[in-house]
Amino acid sequence: MEPEQVDHTKRDAETFLIIGGFVLLLAIPVGLGHFWEWHSRHAQIVNLFATAALFVVGAGMVWRGFALLKRVKR
């Protein structure tokens, strides 16, 4: 007797949405740190690139989560 296959797409979509949202929220204080560090040019550049990286990763995860949810609803 074979076990029935389970589809985890809905759970994966929800996980992508939650973790992606967290990463996007994490980008906010890092972005604010960019403006806070006005005396160190190096720190501004590092914070700027870190904010951009966090935003891209978070937005990509949220986008993937919505794409998976769309596939589940079909």
PDB file of N, CA, C and O in Angstrom:
ATOM      1  N   MET A   1       0.832  -1.166   0.000  1.00  0.00           N
ATOM      2  CA  MET A   1       0.000   0.000   0.000  1.00  0.00           C
ATOM      3  C   MET A   1       0.888   1.244   0.000  1.00  0.00           C
ATOM      4  O   MET A   1       1.704   1.443   0.900  1.00  0.00           O
ATOM      5  N   GLU A   2       0.714   2.066  -1.014  1.00  0.00           N
ATOM      6  CA  GLU A   2       1.520   3.283  -1.128  1.00  0.00           C
ATOM      7  C   GLU A   2       0.877   4.432  -0.363  1.00  0.00           C
ATOM      8  O   GLU A   2      -0.344   4.589  -0.374  1.00  0.00           O
ATOM      9  N   PRO A   3       1.711   5.239   0.307  1.00  0.00           N
ATOM     10  CA  PRO A   3       1.131   6.420   0.963  1.00  0.00           C
ATOM     11  C   PRO A   3       0.720   7.449  -0.088  1.00  0.00           C
ATOM     12  O   PRO A   3       1.385   7.611  -1.112  1.00  0.00           O
ATOM     13  N   GLU A   4      -0.379   8.133   0.182  1.00  0.00           N
ATOM     14  CA  GLU A   4      -0.840   9.123  -0.795  1.00  0.00           C
ATOM     15  C   GLU A   4       0.088  10.338  -0.774  1.00  0.00           C
ATOM     16  O   GLU A   4       0.644  10.702   0.263  1.00  0.00           O
ATOM     17  N   GLN A   5       0.238  10.944  -1.932  1.00  0.00           N
ATOM     18  CA  GLN A   5       1.116  12.098  -2.043  1.00  0.00           C
ATOM     19  C   GLN A   5       0.416  13.330  -1.491  1.00  0.00           C
ATOM     20  O   GLN A   5      -0.779  13.539  -1.695  1.00  0.00           O
ATOM     21  N   VAL A   6       1.196  14.133  -0.789  1.00  0.00           N
ATOM     22  CA  VAL A   6       0.664  15.342  -0.175  1.00  0.00           C
ATOM     23  C   VAL A   6       1.250  16.542  -0.906  1.00  0.00           C
ATOM     24  O   VAL A   6       2.445  16.580  -1.197  1.00  0.00           O
ATOM     25  N   ASP A   7       0.404  17.516  -1.199  1.00  0.00           N
ATOM     26  CA  ASP A   7       0.856  18.733  -1.871  1.00  0.00           C
ATOM     27  C   ASP A   7       1.043  19.838  -0.824  1.00  0.00           C
ATOM     28  O   ASP A   7       0.103  20.207  -0.119  1.00  0.00           O
ATOM     29  N   HIS A   8       2.249  20.347  -0.739  1.00  0.00           N
ATOM     30  CA  HIS A   8       2.584  21.364   0.255  1.00  0.00           C
ATOM     31  C   HIS A   8       2.654  22.762  -0.349  1.00  0.00           C
ATOM     32  O   HIS A   8       3.258  23.654   0.248  1.00  0.00           O
ATOM     33  N   THR A   9       2.062  22.972  -1.499  1.00  0.00           N
ATOM     34  CA  THR A   9       2.190  24.253  -2.188  1.00  0.00           C
ATOM     35  C   THR A   9       1.582  25.392  -1.382  1.00  0.00           C
ATOM     36  O   THR A   9       2.168  26.472  -1.306  1.00  0.00           O
ATOM     37  N   LYS A  10       0.430  25.174  -0.786  1.00  0.00           N
ATOM     38  CA  LYS A  10      -0.216  26.246  -0.004  1.00  0.00           C
ATOM     39  C   LYS A  10       0.640  26.612   1.205  1.00  0.00           C
ATOM     40  O   LYS A  10       0.813  27.792   1.510  1.00  0.00           O
ATOM     41  N   ARG A  11       1.168  25.622   1.880  1.00  0.00           N
ATOM     42  CA  ARG A  11       2.029  25.875   3.036  1.00  0.00           C
ATOM     43  C   ARG A  11       3.298  26.600   2.610  1.00  0.00           C
ATOM     44  O   ARG A  11       3.750  27.518   3.295  1.00  0.00           O
ATOM     45  N   ASP A  12       3.874  26.194   1.486  1.00  0.00           N
ATOM     46  CA  ASP A  12       5.070  26.863   0.980  1.00  0.00           C
ATOM     47  C   ASP A  12       4.781  28.313   0.627  1.00  0.00           C
ATOM     48  O   ASP A  12       5.597  29.193   0.901  1.00  0.00           O
ATOM     49  N   ALA A  13       3.625  28.571   0.021  1.00  0.00           N
ATOM     50  CA  ALA A  13       3.252  29.938  -0.345  1.00  0.00           C
ATOM     51  C   ALA A  13       3.123  30.812   0.895  1.00  0.00           C
ATOM     52  O   ALA A  13       3.604  31.945   0.913  1.00  0.00           O
ATOM     53  N   GLU A  14       2.477  30.288   1.928  1.00  0.00           N
ATOM     54  CA  GLU A  14       2.327  31.054   3.165  1.00  0.00           C
ATOM     55  C   GLU A  14       3.677  31.305   3.825  1.00  0.00           C
ATOM     56  O   GLU A  14       3.905  32.375   4.389  1.00  0.00           O
ATOM     57  N   THR A  15       4.564  30.328   3.757  1.00  0.00           N
ATOM     58  CA  THR A  15       5.903  30.499   4.325  1.00  0.00           C
ATOM     59  C   THR A  15       6.674  31.573   3.575  1.00  0.00           C
ATOM     60  O   THR A  15       7.327  32.413   4.193  1.00  0.00           O
ATOM     61  N   PHE A  16       6.605  31.555   2.255  1.00  0.00           N
ATOM     62  CA  PHE A  16       7.270  32.587   1.459  1.00  0.00           C
ATOM     63  C   PHE A  16       6.737  33.976   1.805  1.00  0.00           C
ATOM     64  O   PHE A  16       7.510  34.926   1.926  1.00  0.00           O
ATOM     65  N   LEU A  17       5.422  34.095   1.962  1.00  0.00           N
ATOM     66  CA  LEU A  17       4.824  35.391   2.280  1.00  0.00           C
ATOM     67  C   LEU A  17       5.277  35.894   3.651  1.00  0.00           C
ATOM     68  O   LEU A  17       5.612  37.069   3.798  1.00  0.00           O
ATOM     69  N   ILE A  18       5.290  35.033   4.631  1.00  0.00           N
ATOM     70  CA  ILE A  18       5.651  35.449   5.986  1.00  0.00           C
ATOM     71  C   ILE A  18       7.129  35.803   6.075  1.00  0.00           C
ATOM     72  O   ILE A  18       7.482  36.849   6.619  1.00  0.00           O
ATOM     73  N   ILE A  19       7.988  34.953   5.553  1.00  0.00           N
ATOM     74  CA  ILE A  19       9.425  35.230   5.638  1.00  0.00           C
ATOM     75  C   ILE A  19       9.796  36.416   4.757  1.00  0.00           C
ATOM     76  O   ILE A  19      10.625  37.237   5.149  1.00  0.00           O
ATOM     77  N   GLY A  20       9.196  36.518   3.577  1.00  0.00           N
ATOM     78  CA  GLY A  20       9.455  37.668   2.713  1.00  0.00           C
ATOM     79  C   GLY A  20       9.018  38.972   3.347  1.00  0.00           C
ATOM     80  O   GLY A  20       9.712  39.983   3.240  1.00  0.00           O
ATOM     81  N   GLY A  21       7.862  38.954   4.011  1.00  0.00           N
ATOM     82  CA  GLY A  21       7.407  40.142   4.721  1.00  0.00           C
ATOM     83  C   GLY A  21       8.342  40.523   5.849  1.00  0.00           C
ATOM     84  O   GLY A  21       8.592  41.706   6.083  1.00  0.00           O
ATOM     85  N   PHE A  22       8.862  39.522   6.553  1.00  0.00           N
ATOM     86  CA  PHE A  22       9.818  39.793   7.625  1.00  0.00           C
ATOM     87  C   PHE A  22      11.092  40.425   7.083  1.00  0.00           C
ATOM     88  O   PHE A  22      11.613  41.374   7.667  1.00  0.00           O
ATOM     89  N   VAL A  23      11.590  39.906   5.975  1.00  0.00           N
ATOM     90  CA  VAL A  23      12.813  40.461   5.384  1.00  0.00           C
ATOM     91  C   VAL A  23      12.567  41.888   4.902  1.00  0.00           C
ATOM     92  O   VAL A  23      13.441  42.744   5.040  1.00  0.00           O
ATOM     93  N   LEU A  24      11.390  42.152   4.340  1.00  0.00           N
ATOM     94  CA  LEU A  24      11.057  43.522   3.937  1.00  0.00           C
ATOM     95  C   LEU A  24      11.003  44.449   5.148  1.00  0.00           C
ATOM     96  O   LEU A  24      11.494  45.576   5.089  1.00  0.00           O
ATOM     97  N   LEU A  25      10.414  43.983   6.238  1.00  0.00           N
ATOM     98  CA  LEU A  25      10.381  44.800   7.451  1.00  0.00           C
ATOM     99  C   LEU A  25      11.778  45.013   8.025  1.00  0.00           C
ATOM    100  O   LEU A  25      12.060  46.057   8.612  1.00  0.00           O
ATOM    101  N   LEU A  26      12.640  44.034   7.857  1.00  0.00           N
ATOM    102  CA  LEU A  26      14.017  44.165   8.323  1.00  0.00           C
ATOM    103  C   LEU A  26      14.784  45.203   7.508  1.00  0.00           C
ATOM    104  O   LEU A  26      15.731  45.810   8.008  1.00  0.00           O
ATOM    105  N   ALA A  27      14.385  45.406   6.267  1.00  0.00           N
ATOM    106  CA  ALA A  27      15.056  46.397   5.420  1.00  0.00           C
ATOM    107  C   ALA A  27      14.780  47.825   5.884  1.00  0.00           C
ATOM    108  O   ALA A  27      15.565  48.728   5.593  1.00  0.00           O
ATOM    109  N   ILE A  28      13.677  48.043   6.601  1.00  0.00           N
ATOM    110  CA  ILE A  28      13.326  49.402   7.035  1.00  0.00           C
ATOM    111  C   ILE A  28      14.354  49.982   8.006  1.00  0.00           C
ATOM    112  O   ILE A  28      14.855  51.077   7.748  1.00  0.00           O
ATOM    113  N   PRO A  29      14.700  49.303   9.118  1.00  0.00           N
ATOM    114  CA  PRO A  29      15.700  49.908  10.008  1.00  0.00           C
ATOM    115  C   PRO A  29      17.085  50.012   9.374  1.00  0.00           C
ATOM    116  O   PRO A  29      17.851  50.926   9.682  1.00  0.00           O
ATOM    117  N   VAL A  30      17.397  49.076   8.494  1.00  0.00           N
ATOM    118  CA  VAL A  30      18.692  49.170   7.810  1.00  0.00           C
ATOM    119  C   VAL A  30      18.703  50.392   6.901  1.00  0.00           C
ATOM    120  O   VAL A  30      19.709  51.097   6.818  1.00  0.00           O
ATOM    121  N   GLY A  31      17.589  50.646   6.220  1.00  0.00           N
ATOM    122  CA  GLY A  31      17.485  51.835   5.374  1.00  0.00           C
ATOM    123  C   GLY A  31      17.537  53.116   6.186  1.00  0.00           C
ATOM    124  O   GLY A  31      18.143  54.100   5.763  1.00  0.00           O
ATOM    125  N   LEU A  32      16.900  53.107   7.356  1.00  0.00           N
ATOM    126  CA  LEU A  32      16.976  54.283   8.224  1.00  0.00           C
ATOM    127  C   LEU A  32      18.400  54.499   8.727  1.00  0.00           C
ATOM    128  O   LEU A  32      18.823  55.636   8.937  1.00  0.00           O
ATOM    129  N   GLY A  33      19.131  53.421   8.918  1.00  0.00           N
ATOM    130  CA  GLY A  33      20.531  53.528   9.322  1.00  0.00           C
ATOM    131  C   GLY A  33      21.381  54.209   8.270  1.00  0.00           C
ATOM    132  O   GLY A  33      22.410  54.806   8.586  1.00  0.00           O
ATOM    133  N   HIS A  34      20.956  54.123   7.026  1.00  0.00           N
ATOM    134  CA  HIS A  34      21.661  54.811   5.945  1.00  0.00           C
ATOM    135  C   HIS A  34      21.646  56.321   6.179  1.00  0.00           C
ATOM    136  O   HIS A  34      22.655  56.991   5.958  1.00  0.00           O
ATOM    137  N   PHE A  35      20.529  56.852   6.619  1.00  0.00           N
ATOM    138  CA  PHE A  35      20.424  58.285   6.866  1.00  0.00           C
ATOM    139  C   PHE A  35      20.990  58.674   8.231  1.00  0.00           C
ATOM    140  O   PHE A  35      21.384  59.822   8.437  1.00  0.00           O
ATOM    141  N   TRP A  36      21.030  57.728   9.154  1.00  0.00           N
ATOM    142  CA  TRP A  36      21.536  57.999  10.491  1.00  0.00           C
ATOM    143  C   TRP A  36      23.054  58.178  10.485  1.00  0.00           C
ATOM    144  O   TRP A  36      23.586  58.980  11.253  1.00  0.00           O
ATOM    145  N   GLU A  37      23.740  57.450   9.639  1.00  0.00           N
ATOM    146  CA  GLU A  37      25.210  57.483   9.596  1.00  0.00           C
ATOM    147  C   GLU A  37      25.701  58.554   8.635  1.00  0.00           C
ATOM    148  O   GLU A  37      26.246  58.227   7.581  1.00  0.00           O
ATOM    149  N   TRP A  38      25.522  59.812   8.971  1.00  0.00           N
ATOM    150  CA  TRP A  38      25.924  60.890   8.072  1.00  0.00           C
ATOM    151  C   TRP A  38      27.408  61.225   8.181  1.00  0.00           C
ATOM    152  O   TRP A  38      27.943  61.896   7.299  1.00  0.00           O
ATOM    153  N   HIS A  39      28.084  60.782   9.230  1.00  0.00           N
ATOM    154  CA  HIS A  39      29.496  61.125   9.395  1.00  0.00           C
ATOM    155  C   HIS A  39      30.437  60.105   8.758  1.00  0.00           C
ATOM    156  O   HIS A  39      31.630  60.372   8.617  1.00  0.00           O
ATOM    157  N   SER A  40      29.920  58.950   8.374  1.00  0.00           N
ATOM    158  CA  SER A  40      30.767  57.914   7.787  1.00  0.00           C
ATOM    159  C   SER A  40      30.225  57.525   6.412  1.00  0.00           C
ATOM    160  O   SER A  40      29.173  56.896   6.301  1.00  0.00           O
ATOM    161  N   ARG A  41      30.948  57.903   5.390  1.00  0.00           N
ATOM    162  CA  ARG A  41      30.517  57.604   4.019  1.00  0.00           C
ATOM    163  C   ARG A  41      30.491  56.098   3.770  1.00  0.00           C
ATOM    164  O   ARG A  41      29.604  55.589   3.084  1.00  0.00           O
ATOM    165  N   HIS A  42      31.476  55.388   4.335  1.00  0.00           N
ATOM    166  CA  HIS A  42      31.554  53.940   4.143  1.00  0.00           C
ATOM    167  C   HIS A  42      30.313  53.253   4.732  1.00  0.00           C
ATOM    168  O   HIS A  42      29.741  52.361   4.106  1.00  0.00           O
ATOM    169  N   ALA A  43      29.905  53.668   5.925  1.00  0.00           N
ATOM    170  CA  ALA A  43      28.722  53.072   6.555  1.00  0.00           C
ATOM    171  C   ALA A  43      27.465  53.366   5.745  1.00  0.00           C
ATOM    172  O   ALA A  43      26.575  52.519   5.661  1.00  0.00           O
ATOM    173  N   GLN A  44      27.380  54.539   5.153  1.00  0.00           N
ATOM    174  CA  GLN A  44      26.225  54.871   4.320  1.00  0.00           C
ATOM    175  C   GLN A  44      26.136  53.946   3.113  1.00  0.00           C
ATOM    176  O   GLN A  44      25.058  53.462   2.766  1.00  0.00           O
ATOM    177  N   ILE A  45      27.268  53.709   2.485  1.00  0.00           N
ATOM    178  CA  ILE A  45      27.285  52.854   1.294  1.00  0.00           C
ATOM    179  C   ILE A  45      26.922  51.414   1.660  1.00  0.00           C
ATOM    180  O   ILE A  45      26.148  50.762   0.959  1.00  0.00           O
ATOM    181  N   VAL A  46      27.490  50.926   2.764  1.00  0.00           N
ATOM    182  CA  VAL A  46      27.187  49.562   3.202  1.00  0.00           C
ATOM    183  C   VAL A  46      25.702  49.421   3.528  1.00  0.00           C
ATOM    184  O   VAL A  46      25.071  48.442   3.130  1.00  0.00           O
ATOM    185  N   ASN A  47      25.141  50.391   4.250  1.00  0.00           N
ATOM    186  CA  ASN A  47      23.718  50.339   4.593  1.00  0.00           C
ATOM    187  C   ASN A  47      22.835  50.436   3.355  1.00  0.00           C
ATOM    188  O   ASN A  47      21.792  49.787   3.281  1.00  0.00           O
ATOM    189  N   LEU A  48      23.245  51.236   2.396  1.00  0.00           N
ATOM    190  CA  LEU A  48      22.464  51.371   1.172  1.00  0.00           C
ATOM    191  C   LEU A  48      22.394  50.049   0.407  1.00  0.00           C
ATOM    192  O   LEU A  48      21.319  49.632  -0.025  1.00  0.00           O
ATOM    193  N   PHE A  49      23.542  49.395   0.243  1.00  0.00           N
ATOM    194  CA  PHE A  49      23.554  48.119  -0.478  1.00  0.00           C
ATOM    195  C   PHE A  49      22.868  47.011   0.321  1.00  0.00           C
ATOM    196  O   PHE A  49      22.222  46.138  -0.259  1.00  0.00           O
ATOM    197  N   ALA A  50      23.004  47.043   1.647  1.00  0.00           N
ATOM    198  CA  ALA A  50      22.321  46.044   2.472  1.00  0.00           C
ATOM    199  C   ALA A  50      20.806  46.220   2.383  1.00  0.00           C
ATOM    200  O   ALA A  50      20.063  45.241   2.316  1.00  0.00           O
ATOM    201  N   THR A  51      20.356  47.476   2.381  1.00  0.00           N
ATOM    202  CA  THR A  51      18.923  47.744   2.237  1.00  0.00           C
ATOM    203  C   THR A  51      18.417  47.252   0.890  1.00  0.00           C
ATOM    204  O   THR A  51      17.359  46.627   0.809  1.00  0.00           O
ATOM    205  N   ALA A  52      19.167  47.533  -0.160  1.00  0.00           N
ATOM    206  CA  ALA A  52      18.760  47.100  -1.498  1.00  0.00           C
ATOM    207  C   ALA A  52      18.699  45.572  -1.582  1.00  0.00           C
ATOM    208  O   ALA A  52      17.762  45.016  -2.156  1.00  0.00           O
ATOM    209  N   ALA A  53      19.694  44.902  -1.012  1.00  0.00           N
ATOM    210  CA  ALA A  53      19.716  43.442  -1.052  1.00  0.00           C
ATOM    211  C   ALA A  53      18.543  42.851  -0.267  1.00  0.00           C
ATOM    212  O   ALA A  53      17.877  41.932  -0.743  1.00  0.00           O
ATOM    213  N   LEU A  54      18.291  43.377   0.932  1.00  0.00           N
ATOM    214  CA  LEU A  54      17.168  42.882   1.728  1.00  0.00           C
ATOM    215  C   LEU A  54      15.840  43.130   1.024  1.00  0.00           C
ATOM    216  O   LEU A  54      14.956  42.274   1.041  1.00  0.00           O
ATOM    217  N   PHE A  55      15.700  44.298   0.406  1.00  0.00           N
ATOM    218  CA  PHE A  55      14.454  44.616  -0.283  1.00  0.00           C
ATOM    219  C   PHE A  55      14.233  43.680  -1.470  1.00  0.00           C
ATOM    220  O   PHE A  55      13.121  43.192  -1.674  1.00  0.00           O
ATOM    221  N   VAL A  56      15.273  43.428  -2.245  1.00  0.00           N
ATOM    222  CA  VAL A  56      15.134  42.555  -3.420  1.00  0.00           C
ATOM    223  C   VAL A  56      14.794  41.124  -2.987  1.00  0.00           C
ATOM    224  O   VAL A  56      13.917  40.488  -3.573  1.00  0.00           O
ATOM    225  N   VAL A  57      15.480  40.626  -1.976  1.00  0.00           N
ATOM    226  CA  VAL A  57      15.214  39.264  -1.502  1.00  0.00           C
ATOM    227  C   VAL A  57      13.800  39.164  -0.926  1.00  0.00           C
ATOM    228  O   VAL A  57      13.068  38.224  -1.237  1.00  0.00           O
ATOM    229  N   GLY A  58      13.419  40.125  -0.093  1.00  0.00           N
ATOM    230  CA  GLY A  58      12.079  40.108   0.499  1.00  0.00           C
ATOM    231  C   GLY A  58      10.986  40.230  -0.539  1.00  0.00           C
ATOM    232  O   GLY A  58       9.995  39.502  -0.488  1.00  0.00           O
ATOM    233  N   ALA A  59      11.154  41.147  -1.483  1.00  0.00           N
ATOM    234  CA  ALA A  59      10.148  41.325  -2.533  1.00  0.00           C
ATOM    235  C   ALA A  59      10.052  40.077  -3.410  1.00  0.00           C
ATOM    236  O   ALA A  59       8.958  39.693  -3.823  1.00  0.00           O
ATOM    237  N   GLY A  60      11.177  39.450  -3.691  1.00  0.00           N
ATOM    238  CA  GLY A  60      11.163  38.217  -4.479  1.00  0.00           C
ATOM    239  C   GLY A  60      10.440  37.088  -3.772  1.00  0.00           C
ATOM    240  O   GLY A  60       9.710  36.320  -4.398  1.00  0.00           O
ATOM    241  N   MET A  61      10.642  36.989  -2.469  1.00  0.00           N
ATOM    242  CA  MET A  61       9.957  35.940  -1.714  1.00  0.00           C
ATOM    243  C   MET A  61       8.453  36.198  -1.648  1.00  0.00           C
ATOM    244  O   MET A  61       7.656  35.269  -1.775  1.00  0.00           O
ATOM    245  N   VAL A  62       8.066  37.452  -1.451  1.00  0.00           N
ATOM    246  CA  VAL A  62       6.635  37.780  -1.427  1.00  0.00           C
ATOM    247  C   VAL A  62       6.016  37.512  -2.795  1.00  0.00           C
ATOM    248  O   VAL A  62       4.917  36.965  -2.882  1.00  0.00           O
ATOM    249  N   TRP A  63       6.708  37.891  -3.850  1.00  0.00           N
ATOM    250  CA  TRP A  63       6.207  37.647  -5.211  1.00  0.00           C
ATOM    251  C   TRP A  63       6.033  36.148  -5.453  1.00  0.00           C
ATOM    252  O   TRP A  63       5.025  35.717  -6.014  1.00  0.00           O
ATOM    253  N   ARG A  64       7.019  35.356  -5.027  1.00  0.00           N
ATOM    254  CA  ARG A  64       6.941  33.905  -5.198  1.00  0.00           C
ATOM    255  C   ARG A  64       5.776  33.324  -4.389  1.00  0.00           C
ATOM    256  O   ARG A  64       5.090  32.410  -4.846  1.00  0.00           O
ATOM    257  N   GLY A  65       5.563  33.857  -3.198  1.00  0.00           N
ATOM    258  CA  GLY A  65       4.445  33.401  -2.378  1.00  0.00           C
ATOM    259  C   GLY A  65       3.106  33.659  -3.043  1.00  0.00           C
ATOM    260  O   GLY A  65       2.233  32.791  -3.045  1.00  0.00           O
ATOM    261  N   PHE A  66       2.938  34.863  -3.615  1.00  0.00           N
ATOM    262  CA  PHE A  66       1.685  35.168  -4.312  1.00  0.00           C
ATOM    263  C   PHE A  66       1.523  34.306  -5.562  1.00  0.00           C
ATOM    264  O   PHE A  66       0.410  33.899  -5.896  1.00  0.00           O
ATOM    265  N   ALA A  67       2.629  34.026  -6.253  1.00  0.00           N
ATOM    266  CA  ALA A  67       2.555  33.168  -7.440  1.00  0.00           C
ATOM    267  C   ALA A  67       2.122  31.749  -7.057  1.00  0.00           C
ATOM    268  O   ALA A  67       1.328  31.128  -7.763  1.00  0.00           O
ATOM    269  N   LEU A  68       2.643  31.244  -5.946  1.00  0.00           N
ATOM    270  CA  LEU A  68       2.241  29.906  -5.501  1.00  0.00           C
ATOM    271  C   LEU A  68       0.784  29.883  -5.043  1.00  0.00           C
ATOM    272  O   LEU A  68       0.067  28.919  -5.309  1.00  0.00           O
ATOM    273  N   LEU A  69       0.346  30.933  -4.359  1.00  0.00           N
ATOM    274  CA  LEU A  69      -1.062  30.995  -3.945  1.00  0.00           C
ATOM    275  C   LEU A  69      -1.993  31.036  -5.147  1.00  0.00           C
ATOM    276  O   LEU A  69      -3.067  30.434  -5.132  1.00  0.00           O
ATOM    277  N   LYS A  70      -1.577  31.745  -6.183  1.00  0.00           N
ATOM    278  CA  LYS A  70      -2.378  31.812  -7.406  1.00  0.00           C
ATOM    279  C   LYS A  70      -2.504  30.423  -8.031  1.00  0.00           C
ATOM    280  O   LYS A  70      -3.563  30.059  -8.543  1.00  0.00           O
ATOM    281  N   ARG A  71      -1.418  29.653  -7.985  1.00  0.00           N
ATOM    282  CA  ARG A  71      -1.443  28.306  -8.548  1.00  0.00           C
ATOM    283  C   ARG A  71      -2.331  27.378  -7.712  1.00  0.00           C
ATOM    284  O   ARG A  71      -2.986  26.491  -8.259  1.00  0.00           O
ATOM    285  N   VAL A  72      -2.355  27.577  -6.402  1.00  0.00           N
ATOM    286  CA  VAL A  72      -3.190  26.741  -5.535  1.00  0.00           C
ATOM    287  C   VAL A  72      -4.668  27.008  -5.791  1.00  0.00           C
ATOM    288  O   VAL A  72      -5.476  26.080  -5.774  1.00  0.00           O
ATOM    289  N   LYS A  73      -5.027  28.266  -6.028  1.00  0.00           N
ATOM    290  CA  LYS A  73      -6.434  28.624  -6.219  1.00  0.00           C
ATOM    291  C   LYS A  73      -7.004  28.115  -7.532  1.00  0.00           C
ATOM    292  O   LYS A  73      -8.224  28.049  -7.683  1.00  0.00           O
ATOM    293  N   ARG A  74      -6.154  27.753  -8.485  1.00  0.00           N
ATOM    294  CA  ARG A  74      -6.645  27.238  -9.770  1.00  0.00           C
ATOM    295  C   ARG A  74      -7.123  25.840  -9.659  1.00  0.00           C
ATOM    296  O   ARG A  74      -7.567  25.258 -10.648  1.00  0.00           O
TER     297      ARG A  74
END
